[in-house]
Structures are given as structure tokens and as C-alpha cells.
Amino acid sequence: MSESVCRDQVCITCSDQLLEVVVTAVSPDGSTAMATCDGVGCEVSIDLLDDVVAGEHLLAHGGVALQRGTVAAGR
């Protein structure tokens, strides 16, 4: 069995990096949100959060929104 090796500066599965995203739209079924992170568009799963709306700031890791808030507030 071969081991997985992270070759980039940040590994998606073992990084402790938390990204702040700003929601721009929510899918009709409420499972994903279109958002921006540092001005770049992205999509994140919002299955773990209730009633997400455009304009909210979420903290996400690995493409999954974990909570509401900002990175600055968590410091």
C-alpha cells in the first residue's frame, strides 16, 4: 500500500487552514452556496448550516462551510 504525500504548500485533507467566504447565492435545494473567497468565485457545501442567505460570511474548510463568522473574529 502506498502512502499519500502532500506535494503542495497546503494539503486539502490535513491543513488547518480555514477560509472566509462571502455568500453570493444559494442553490434552490439549499445544499450549496456560490461565494467569493478573496474576490475569487467558489462553491461550498452548506449542508451543515441552516438558513444561509446571500451576504453572509462563512468559514469553510475543504469546500464545506462549517460555521458563520469571519476569520478576524476567530483570532
C-alpha positions as CSV (number, residue, x, y, z in Angstrom):
1,M,0.0,0.0,0.0
2,S,1.4,3.4,-1.0
3,E,1.1,6.4,1.3
4,S,-0.4,9.7,0.1
5,V,2.0,12.5,0.1
6,C,1.1,16.2,0.1
7,R,3.2,18.0,-2.5
8,D,1.7,21.5,-2.3
9,Q,2.1,24.1,0.4
10,V,-1.3,23.3,1.8
11,C,-2.9,19.8,1.8
12,I,-6.7,19.9,1.4
13,T,-7.1,16.9,3.8
14,C,-4.6,17.8,6.6
15,S,-4.4,21.6,6.6
16,D,-5.8,23.6,9.5
17,Q,-6.5,26.5,7.1
18,L,-9.9,28.0,7.4
19,L,-11.1,30.2,4.6
20,E,-13.6,33.0,4.9
21,V,-16.2,33.1,2.1
22,V,-19.0,35.6,1.3
23,V,-22.2,34.0,0.0
24,T,-23.4,35.5,-3.2
25,A,-26.3,33.0,-3.9
26,V,-27.7,29.8,-2.5
27,S,-28.8,26.8,-4.6
28,P,-32.6,26.2,-4.8
29,D,-32.2,23.0,-2.7
30,G,-30.2,24.8,-0.1
31,S,-27.2,22.4,-0.2
32,T,-24.6,24.6,-1.8
33,A,-23.7,28.3,-1.9
34,M,-22.0,30.3,-4.6
35,A,-19.5,32.5,-2.8
36,T,-16.3,34.5,-3.1
37,C,-13.1,34.0,-1.3
38,D,-10.6,36.9,-1.6
39,G,-12.5,38.0,-4.7
40,V,-12.4,34.6,-6.4
41,G,-15.6,32.7,-7.1
42,C,-16.1,29.4,-5.4
43,E,-18.8,26.9,-4.4
44,V,-19.2,25.5,-0.9
45,S,-21.4,22.9,0.7
46,I,-23.8,24.4,3.3
47,D,-25.4,21.2,4.4
48,L,-24.1,21.8,8.0
49,L,-25.8,25.2,8.3
50,D,-29.4,26.3,8.4
51,D,-30.9,29.2,6.5
52,V,-27.8,30.5,4.8
53,V,-28.5,33.7,2.8
54,A,-26.6,35.9,0.3
55,G,-24.3,38.4,2.1
56,E,-23.4,36.1,5.0
57,H,-19.8,35.4,5.9
58,L,-19.0,31.7,6.4
59,L,-15.9,29.9,7.5
60,A,-15.1,26.9,5.2
61,H,-12.6,24.1,5.1
62,G,-12.2,21.7,2.2
63,G,-15.2,23.1,0.3
64,V,-17.6,22.7,3.3
65,A,-18.9,25.7,5.3
66,L,-18.5,24.9,9.0
67,Q,-19.9,28.0,10.7
68,R,-20.9,31.6,10.3
69,G,-18.4,34.3,11.1
70,T,-15.2,35.8,10.0
71,V,-11.6,34.8,10.3
72,A,-10.7,38.0,12.1
73,A,-13.4,37.3,14.7
74,G,-11.9,34.0,15.5
75,R,-8.5,35.4,16.4
